[in-house]
Amino acid sequence: MKHYCSTKFTDLLVHIQGRLIYNCCKAYPERVDLNWLRENPGKLFHTDTMVEDRKLMLEDKSCASCHHGCYKYEEQGLSSERLQQENGSKFISDTSAPLKHLQIALSTDCNLTCMYCSPEWSTSWQKDIEKNGAHELTDFKMENDSFTNLWAKMKQKTRTSESKFFNLLLKEITLADGLESVTITGGEPLLNNQLDTLLEMSDDKRLTRMTIITGLGVSANRLASMLKKIKNKPINFSVSAESTGSVFELLRYGISWNDFQERVRMIEDNGNEIEFGATISNISLLGFTNFYETYSKHHKIRISPLSDKPFLMPHVLDDRSKKDFIVEAKSHGTATQFQEIMKSLDLTPNETDRSNLGNYIKQFSSRRSVDISFLPEHFRKWCNL
């Protein structure tokens, strides 16, 4: 089936701050009406829109919410989260199938401005745009919306203590009989005061897995305090990273490579399992092989295709950089990560994406006074840096 995705029948992402729900991490969201949720307990995963989308999939028809994050890229011959996950996935035909995998985005509070991210998920991005203005490129503009501006003025204590949606979500979780896993993300969840409440669920017998997705953009002291609380608890970490050294520090601006490595060691020493979530962009390919060689022996590395910023997609790269990566990939034989990335390199980048890439790097680096001379000369020349 060309449009089916089993994730639509099993997964839900809840954005607490925006009161948004996504029927998978790539879907277009819908806003939750609190009065409706109070009157329809247990229905958060079975809204009218979600059920209708599942019916369309079973008829092998496109649904609008999935065009946002997957279909539009597949139409261009690019990879998508849907294509990567469908291999071997179980076919589900029940439009009222129980929720299995819940992901909770606590807030946008975050100390990092990762290059592929946006104000929707990071307060540091919100502050950057408030100070320096929107990022404007050809057919692309990244700016703060009105809700983001309002939220930035509210103190976290007020937000968390009065979060009616958060309390309703906790009730929904107790009603989700088929729930198997809970993943907590942000922003940076390690900065959020609601995290402790959710971590108490780690003893829930229904759950086979509880995971914190983090960029580790917190102080060593804060991380140490949290690790002490979860010592010997079955809580895993999915750490966002995909490169090393100066490339890492550009992509994940706000934390040094040395500090990142220290934080990883702290989690390892605490006995918690670590998986790395690598968002694959053109720039990350300049450091991905080193990252893979650093961590793949002891940790799983899961790659995800980049979306939302077409000029950062892997194929928007000069021929020399592509050839260098292909040589590196061949040295790693049948590693699935390299095989998946290779599939995305065949397309020829258009001039708009090449121009936007150079201008975006200029804007990003100049706002943060980052020296980008470490980037390969042939790459810099290709995108007019």
C-alpha positions in Angstrom: 0.0 0.0 0.0 1.4 3.4 -1.0 0.0 5.5 1.8 -0.4 3.1 4.7 1.6 3.7 7.9 1.2 1.5 11.0 2.6 4.2 13.2 -0.7 6.1 12.7 -2.4 3.3 14.5 0.0 3.0 17.5 1.7 6.3 18.2 0.8 9.7 19.7 2.9 12.8 20.3 1.5 15.3 22.8 2.8 18.8 23.0 1.9 20.0 26.4 2.8 23.7 26.0 0.9 24.1 22.7 -1.9 21.8 23.7 -1.2 20.0 20.4 -1.5 16.3 19.5 0.4 14.6 16.6 -0.8 11.2 15.4 3.0 10.3 15.0 6.0 12.6 15.3 5.9 13.7 11.7 2.1 14.4 11.3 0.5 17.8 11.2 -1.0 18.5 14.6 -4.5 19.3 15.9 -5.3 21.4 18.9 -7.0 19.9 21.9 -10.2 21.3 23.2 -10.0 20.9 27.0 -13.8 20.8 27.5 -14.0 18.1 24.8 -11.3 16.0 26.5 -13.0 16.3 29.9 -16.3 15.1 28.4 -14.6 12.3 26.4 -12.1 10.6 28.6 -9.9 8.0 26.9 -10.4 9.6 23.5 -7.2 11.5 23.1 -5.8 8.9 20.7 -9.1 8.5 18.9 -10.2 12.0 17.8 -12.5 12.2 14.7 -9.6 13.4 12.6 -7.3 10.5 13.6 -10.0 7.9 13.0 -10.8 9.4 9.6 -7.1 9.5 8.6 -6.8 5.8 9.5 -9.8 5.0 7.3 -8.2 6.8 4.4 -5.0 4.8 4.9 -6.9 1.5 4.9 -8.3 2.6 1.5 -4.8 3.4 0.4 -5.6 7.1 0.1 -3.5 10.1 1.1 -4.4 11.9 4.3 -3.6 15.6 4.7 -1.8 15.3 8.1 0.8 12.9 6.7 1.6 15.0 3.7 3.2 17.5 6.0 6.0 15.2 7.2 6.3 12.2 4.8 4.3 12.2 1.6 5.6 15.4 0.2 9.2 14.2 0.5 8.4 10.8 -1.0 6.8 12.6 -4.0 10.3 14.1 -4.6 12.0 10.7 -4.4 13.3 11.4 -0.9 13.3 9.1 2.1 10.8 9.6 4.9 10.2 8.4 8.5 7.2 6.4 7.1 9.3 4.5 4.6 12.1 3.8 7.1 9.6 2.4 9.7 7.4 0.3 7.5 9.8 -2.5 6.8 8.6 -5.4 8.8 6.0 -3.5 10.7 2.7 -5.2 11.6 -0.4 -4.3 9.6 -3.2 -2.9 11.7 -6.7 -2.5 10.4 -8.6 -1.4 13.5 -9.1 2.3 13.4 -9.8 2.2 17.2 -6.6 0.3 18.0 -5.2 1.0 21.4 -2.4 3.5 21.9 0.9 1.7 22.3 3.6 4.4 22.1 3.2 7.8 23.8 5.6 10.7 23.3 5.3 13.7 25.6 6.9 17.1 24.7 6.8 18.9 28.0 7.7 22.4 26.8 10.0 24.3 24.4 12.5 25.2 27.2 15.9 24.5 25.7 19.4 25.9 26.0 20.5 24.8 22.5 19.8 26.2 19.0 20.4 23.1 16.9 20.6 24.1 13.2 17.8 21.9 12.0 15.4 22.9 14.9 13.0 25.9 15.2 11.1 28.2 17.6 8.4 25.5 17.7 10.7 23.4 19.9 13.3 25.6 21.4 13.2 28.8 23.6 16.8 29.5 22.6 15.6 29.7 19.0 12.7 32.0 20.1 15.2 34.3 21.8 17.5 34.4 18.8 14.7 35.4 16.5 13.3 37.9 19.0 16.8 39.6 19.1 18.0 39.2 15.5 14.8 38.9 13.5 13.4 36.1 11.3 15.6 33.8 9.1 14.5 34.7 5.6 15.6 32.8 2.6 14.1 32.1 -0.9 10.6 30.5 -0.3 11.5 30.0 3.4 10.9 32.0 6.6 11.5 31.0 10.2 9.9 33.4 12.8 8.2 33.4 16.1 4.4 33.0 16.0 2.0 34.9 18.4 1.6 31.9 20.7 5.4 31.5 21.0 5.8 35.2 21.9 3.1 34.9 24.6 4.5 31.7 26.1 8.0 33.1 26.3 6.8 35.7 28.8 5.3 33.2 31.2 7.3 31.7 34.1 7.7 28.0 34.2 6.4 27.7 37.7 3.1 29.3 36.6 2.9 27.1 33.5 3.5 23.8 35.3 1.3 24.3 38.4 -1.7 25.5 36.4 -1.3 23.1 33.4 -4.9 21.7 33.2 -3.9 19.8 30.0 -1.0 18.1 31.8 -3.3 16.9 34.5 -5.9 15.7 31.9 -3.0 13.9 30.1 -2.1 12.0 33.3 -5.7 10.7 33.5 -5.6 9.7 29.8 -2.4 7.7 30.5 -4.2 5.7 33.3 -7.0 4.9 30.8 -4.6 3.7 28.0 -4.8 -0.1 28.6 -2.6 -1.0 25.7 0.2 1.4 26.5 3.7 -0.1 26.1 6.1 2.8 26.1 6.4 6.4 27.1 9.0 8.8 25.7 9.6 12.2 27.2 11.0 15.0 25.1 11.0 18.8 24.8 12.7 21.3 24.2 15.1 19.9 26.7 13.1 17.7 29.2 15.9 17.7 31.7 15.2 21.4 32.3 11.5 20.8 33.1 10.0 20.6 36.5 7.3 18.2 35.4 9.8 15.5 34.5 9.9 14.1 38.0 6.1 13.4 37.9 6.4 11.5 34.6 9.4 9.5 35.8 7.3 8.1 38.6 5.6 6.1 35.9 8.7 4.0 35.4 7.4 1.4 37.8 4.1 1.0 35.8 3.8 -2.7 35.0 2.2 -1.9 31.6 5.4 -0.2 30.3 8.2 -2.1 28.6 10.2 1.0 28.0 10.5 4.6 29.3 12.8 6.9 27.5 14.1 10.5 27.8 15.1 12.2 24.6 17.7 14.8 25.3 20.4 17.0 23.7 22.2 17.0 27.1 22.1 20.8 27.1 22.1 21.1 30.9 24.8 21.6 33.6 26.7 18.6 34.9 25.2 19.3 38.4 21.6 19.2 37.2 22.2 16.0 35.2 23.9 14.4 38.2 21.0 15.3 40.5 18.5 13.7 38.1 20.6 10.6 37.6 20.7 10.1 41.3 16.9 10.0 41.4 16.6 7.4 38.7 19.5 5.2 39.8 18.5 1.5 39.3 15.3 2.5 37.5 14.4 1.2 34.1 14.8 4.5 32.3 16.6 4.9 29.0 18.1 7.8 27.2 17.9 8.7 23.5 20.6 11.3 23.0 20.4 13.6 20.0 23.7 13.8 18.2 25.2 12.8 14.8 28.7 14.3 14.5 31.8 15.2 16.5 34.1 18.2 17.2 33.5 21.5 15.5 30.8 20.1 13.3 28.9 18.9 16.4 29.3 22.3 18.0 27.9 24.1 14.9 24.9 21.7 14.5 24.1 21.5 18.2 25.1 25.1 19.1 25.0 25.7 22.9 27.1 22.8 24.2 30.7 21.9 23.6 31.8 18.6 22.3 33.9 18.0 25.4 30.9 18.7 27.7 28.7 16.5 25.6 31.1 13.6 25.9 31.3 14.1 29.7 27.5 14.0 30.0 27.3 10.8 28.0 29.9 9.2 30.4 27.8 10.3 33.4 24.8 8.4 32.0 26.9 5.4 31.2 28.4 5.4 34.7 24.9 5.6 36.2 24.0 2.3 34.4 21.2 3.7 32.1 20.9 2.5 28.5 21.8 5.0 25.8 20.7 5.1 22.2 21.7 7.9 19.9 19.2 9.7 17.7 21.0 11.1 14.6 19.2 13.7 12.5 20.8 13.3 9.1 21.5 16.6 7.3 24.1 17.6 4.7 26.3 19.2 7.3 26.1 16.2 9.6 27.5 14.0 6.9 30.8 16.0 7.3 31.1 14.4 10.8 28.8 11.4 10.9 31.5 8.8 10.2 33.6 10.0 13.1 30.6 9.9 15.3 29.6 6.4 14.2 33.2 5.2 14.9 33.1 6.9 18.4 29.9 5.4 19.7 28.6 2.5 17.6 30.5 -0.2 19.3 28.7 0.3 22.6 25.4 2.1 21.6 22.7 1.8 19.0 22.6 4.7 16.6 19.2 5.4 15.0 19.1 7.8 12.1 16.1 10.0 11.1 15.7 11.9 7.9 15.6 15.7 8.2 12.4 17.5 7.3 11.1 21.1 7.3 14.3 22.6 5.9 14.9 21.3 2.4 18.2 23.1 2.0 19.7 21.0 4.9 18.7 17.7 3.3 21.6 15.2 2.7 21.6 15.5 -1.1 22.1 19.3 -1.0 25.9 18.7 -1.0 28.8 19.3 -3.3 30.1 16.3 -5.4 33.4 16.1 -3.6 31.7 15.8 -0.2 29.3 13.2 -1.5 32.2 11.2 -3.0 34.2 11.4 0.3 31.2 10.2 2.3 30.6 7.3 -0.2 34.2 6.1 0.3 33.7 6.3 4.1 30.4 4.4 3.8 32.0 1.6 1.8 34.5 1.1 4.6 31.7 0.3 7.0 30.3 -2.5 4.8 26.7 -3.4 5.5 26.0 -0.9 8.4 22.3 0.0 7.9 22.9 3.6 8.9 25.2 4.2 5.9 23.0 2.3 3.6 20.0 4.4 4.5 22.0 7.6 4.0 23.3 6.5 0.7 19.8 6.2 -0.7 19.3 10.0 -0.2 22.4 11.1 -2.0 21.4 10.3 -5.6 19.2 13.4 -6.1 20.7 16.5 -7.7 20.3 19.6 -5.5 18.6 22.6 -7.1 20.0 26.1 -7.2 17.5 27.5 -4.7 18.5 24.9 -2.0 22.2 25.5 -2.7 21.8 29.2 -2.3 19.6 28.9 0.8 22.1 26.6 2.4 24.9 29.1 2.0 22.8 32.0 3.2 21.4 30.0 6.2 24.9 29.0 7.4 26.0 32.7 7.0 23.1 33.9 9.1 23.4 31.2 11.7 27.1 31.5 12.2 27.2 35.3 12.1 24.5 35.6 14.8 26.6 33.4 17.1 30.1 34.6 16.0 31.0 31.1 15.0 34.1 30.6 12.9 33.2 28.2 10.0 36.6 27.9 8.5 36.8 24.3 9.7 34.2 23.3 7.1 35.9 21.8 4.0 37.0 24.4 1.5 35.3 22.7 -1.4 32.0 22.7 0.5 32.3 26.4 1.5 33.1 27.3 -2.1 30.2 25.3 -3.5 27.6 27.1 -1.3 29.3 30.5 -1.6 30.6 30.9 2.0 
